[in-house]
């Protein structure tokens, strides 16, 4: 088998030359097998950041990364094989709502999800605030669970696209996360390894997301669609606003609470977002003729309890305690130190809420990670009582803090500083 000349490979990227399909395949295999020194891989990543891969190179790298490990065997699951992915945002608990909604509409949902780092929370961390929830069920049991109750979710497995895992770890510490070709290959390689056929992507854009610039978000969306099509995937992308937090809750147990409230039929910004995404998915899968029909189907299963029961069965299958299930999915960890803040007297309406500031606040309160080994406190977070466009009268925001929090005064000031108001 041909071996990789890493020095030559780095020089090709440094000098803006095109890699071959074979060269990228050798690189992905070598990275996955830990046959390349981290400092050499880091050098290539920086060269790729400065001299971005062309679309065909991105396609070849994506396929090679998907082929670097095992593939998820979905042959027992009914088609279409569909997956959903978000690029991450503050208060984004969409997956917890969307999977049961789609299952109640007739799809079988099997998904790998990640943990949070920095201001963008991870679905796995949120679900682990459910008492007893197992985020790493046996790999072999995922398909059986999906067949039985319609939904199965696991933390991302190291055996799927291991080249991506190795590259992402280094991208995170070398300042190369923002490369669009590398983002595309990271996202789509995992979907290929999971044997998805249809992928619905929610690209977040704004202060609370990795993509701050709408132009860059559109470029990322276009590249995801183009590369996905070259790899035989049906890719549907939407760009959604992340300048304000999504919904009212930011923080792990609080976000699960809001997701369950939404599954119980409560209306709000989170409901509208999930209904729209569900509709796009149903249309892409041929289960709805158009966006209006898809939205009607999604709203119906939220209102008649079918989506809630899918969530109940999902949580039960993944180990949720009897006490949590018997509580109607309400017995979540709660803080004993809740501080309610009101707006300044001169405030009229809420004009804006800086998602980035709120995300940093919750991370510093203990609800997120600054480093991969940080321990998350599921109880802490914020509950936003007045959203953009609403009157600022009354309680503006709740801070759910650790008992005896020594930085309470600082956190109060930062929470109020994230809001912009109109004058009366």
N, C-alpha and C positions, 0 to 999 in steps of 0.2 A: 504493500500500500504506500502511495506517495506520502511523503512527510512535508510538513509546512516549514518553509524558510521564513521565520517570523521577522527577521530584520528586513528582508526584501518586501514582505507584506506591508510592514509599517512604512517603508520608503515609498511604495506605490501610493498609499493614501496621502502621505505628506506632500508628495509632488503632484497631487491631483490626477493621477492616472486611474484608469478603470480596473477594478478587480475582476477576475474571471469567476464564473459560477463555481468552478472546481476549487479555486483558492478560498472563496468564502465558505464552502462546505468543509474544507480542511480546517479553517480557522474555527468554525463553530464546534467541530468535533474536538479539536485540541483544547478549546476553552472549557467545554463540558467535562472533559477528562482530566482537567487541571494539569495539562501538559505544557502550558505557557505561563511564564512568570507574570505576576500581577503588574509589575512595572512595565512590561512590554505591552500587555493588553491595555493598560492605562494610556500608554503613548499612542497606541492605535486609536483609542477612543477620542483623544484630544485631536488627533489628525483628522478623524472622521467628523468631529464637531466643526473644525475649521474648513474642511473640504468635504461637504456633505455627499453622501452616496446618491447616485442617480436612481431613478425609479426601478430600472431593471436590477441594479445592484441590491437595492432594498428588498426587492422580491426574492432574489436568490438567497440573501442573508436570512430573511424570514423563514423560507422553506428549510434552510439548513439548521436553523435554531429549533424549529419544530421537530426535525428529524434527529436531534441530538439525544433524545431520550425515548421513553415509552409513549404510546398513544392510548387515549382513553377509548375503550371498546364500547361503543353505543349500539351495537347491532341488535340487542334485545329491546331497545327503546323504539317506540313508534316515531316515525318522522312527521314533521320536519325536526331536525336537530338544530335547535336555536340557542344562542347565547347572548348575553347582554353584558356590556362593560361601560363603566364610567371612568373618566380620567381623574376623578376625585375632586371633592369640594367640601366646603364647610357646611355641616348639617345635612349632608347627602346620605339619607337612609333609604334611598329609592329601592334598592334590591330587596329589602325586607318586605316592602309592599308589593313590588312588581312581580316577584316570583309566584306568590300565592294567587294574585289576580290572573296571571297568564295560565296557571295550572287550572284555576276554576273555569277558564274559558276554553280548556281542552288541550293545552300544550303540556308536554312533560318536560320539566325544567331541571337540569343538572348543571351546576355551576361551581367553578373554582373562584374563590375570592381572596383578597389580600388583607394585610394589616395596614394600619395607618402609620405615617411617619410625618412629623411636623404638624401643620395645621389641617391637613386633609385626613379625616378619620377613615378607618378601615372597617369594612362590613364584618369581618371576623371578630374584631375587638368588640363591636357593638353586640353581636349575637352572643358573645361569651358573657355578657352581663345577665343573660337569662339563666337563672339557677339550674345547674346540671347540664346545660347545653354542651354537646361535644362538637367541636369544630373540626376535628380530625378523625372522622369515622374511618373504618378500614376501607382502603381503596376499592377492594372487591365488593364491598357492600353498597356502594353508591348507586349503582345501576338498579339493584334490587329495591332499594328504598325509593328511588324515583318511580319505578314501576308501581310500587305499592301505594304511595301517597301523592305522587305527582311532583314532588319537590325534593331535591337533595343538594346540599351545599357543603363544600369542604374548603379548608385553608389550602392555598396553592401547594401542590405537591412538588417535592424536589425531583421527582422522576419524570415530570412533564417539562419539556423544554429546559433542561438544566443549563444549557448555554445562556439562555436569557437570564436565569437566576444569577449566574456568575457575572455577566456583563452589567446587569442592573446594579448589583452591589457596588461595583467599581464606578459606574456612572454617578451614583449618589455621592461619592466622596471625591470625585475629580471634576465637578462642575460641568458635566456633559449631559445632564438629564434633558436639557432643552432642545436637543437635536431632533428635528422632525423625523428624519429617516430612522433614527434609533428608537424613537417612541413608537413609530409604526411597526417596526420589526418586533419590538417587545410585546405590543398588544396582540398583533395578529399571529405571532408564533405560538402563543399560548392557546389561541382559539383553534388553530390548526391541530395542535397536539391534543386538544380536547375533542377533536373530530366534529366541530360545529360546521354546519352548512350555511346558516343564516346568522349574521352578527349585527346586533343593534347597538350602536355606540352613542353615548352621551358625552360630548366634548364640552367640558366646563370652561368658561372664559370670564375672567374678572379678578378682583383683588383676592378672592378666596380660592383661587385655582392655580395650577401650574402655568396655564396659558393665560397671560394677562392681556394680550393684544388681540383684538378681534381679527385682524388681518392674518396673524399667525394661526389663530384657531381655524380660520377658513382654509388656510394652506394645509394644516394637519388633516382636516376633514377630507379635502380633495385627495390627498395622498393615501389616506386609509381606504377610500373607495377604489382608487385606481389600482393600488397594490393588491387589495383584497380580490378584486375582479380577476387580476392576473393569476391569482392562486386558486381560482375557482370558488371563491366565497361570494355570497350575496351580502353586501355590507350596506347598512342604512345608518347614516350619521345625522345627528342634530347637534347644533351648538346652543347651549343654554347658559343663561346669565348666572354668574357667581360673584356679582358685586355685593349682594346681600346674602346672608345665610338662607339655605333652602328650608322653609318651614319655620317652626318656632323653637325647636330644640337643637342644642349643640352640646354633645357629651353623650357617652355611650348608653347608659340605662335610660336617660331622658329621650334619646333618639329612638330607642326601641319602643318606649311608651308612646311617642307620637306616631310611629309606624303602626302600632296596634290600634291606637285611636282611629287612624285612617282606615284600617281594615275593618273597624267596627262601624264605619259609615260616616265618620265626621268629615266635614268639608274644610278645605283650606288650600293654600298654595301647594302643599305637598300632594294633595289629592289631584289637583289639576295637572301637575307635572307627571305623576304616575299614570294617570288616565291617558294623557297624550302619548307617552312612551309605549304604553300597552297597546294603544291603537295602531301605532306605527309597526309594532311587532306583529300584531294580528293580520294587518294588511300584507306585510312582507311574507307571512306564512300561508296566505290564502284563506284565512279564517274570517276575514272581513272584507267586504267589497270596496270600502273606502274609509277615510279617516272618521267620518261621522258615525258610520256603523260600528267601527272599532271602539270609539269612545262610548257609544251606547252600551256595547257588550261589557266593557270594563266597569262602567258605572253600575250596571245591573248586578254584577257579582259582588261589588262593594256594598250595595244597598240590601241585597237579599241574604247576606251572611255567608255566601259560598266561599268567598275569598278568605274570610276569617277562619272558616273551618279547615281550609287547606293549610293555613298557617298553623292552626292548632295541631293538625296531624303531622306537619313538618317538625315542629318543635318537640312533639312527643316522640317521634321517630329518632330524633337526635339527642335524647336523654333528658329533656326538661323534667324537673321534679313534679311529683304529683301535686304538691302544694301550689306550685306556679300554675299548673293546668287547671286545678280546682278553683283558683282565684279568677278564672276567666282571662288569664294572661296578664294579670295586673300586679302580681306580687314580685316587683322588681326592686333591686337595691335602691334605697333612697337616702339622701343626705339629711342629717339632723340639724344642719346649720344652713338655713335658707334665708338669704338677705334680699329684701325687696327694695328696689330703687325707683324713685320717681324722677321725672324730667324737671329741669329748671322751670321756674314759674313763668318765664317769658316764652316758653316753647308752645307752639301751636300744633303743627302736625309733624309727623316723622317724614323727613325728606329722603333719608338714606341711612343704611346701617352697613358699616365697613366689614365685610365678611372676613377679610384678612386679619383685622384687629381682633375680631371675636374669636377667630380660630387660634391666634396666638395666645389670647387670654385663657381660653379653655385648656390649651396645652400646658401653660404655666400653672394653672390651678391643679394640674395632675390628671387631666382628662385626655392627654395626647402624648405623643413621643417626640422628643427632640433628637434622641438617639435610639437605635434599634433595640437596645437592651433596657430602655426605660420601662418601668412597671406602671400600668394604667390603673387609675382608681375609677371604677365604673359609676360611682355615685355622683361625681362632680360634673358640673356643666352649667349651662345657662338655659333659661326658658324665656323666650322673648314674648312679652305680653302685648307690645304695640309694634306692629310691623309697618313697613314703608306705606305711606298713604293714609295711615290711621291717625286719629287724634292722639296727642301725647299726654292727655289727661289721665291721671290715675297711675297705677303701677306700670312702669316701663319695662323692666326686666327683673327676673329672679336670678340671683347667684346661688348655686348649690355648691357650697364650700365644704372642705374638710373641717371637722370639729376643731375649734381653737386656731383657725387659720391665721398665721402671723402677718400675712400680706393682705389682709382683708381691705384695709383702707386703700392700698394701691389698686387692688382689683376693682373696687367700687369706682375709682376715678377712671380706670381704663375702660370699664364697661360703658359708662356714660359718655366717654370720649369717642366711642365708636359710632354714636348716633349724630345725625345732622337734623336740625329742626327748622321749621319756618317760624317766623315771629308771629305773634298774635295779631 
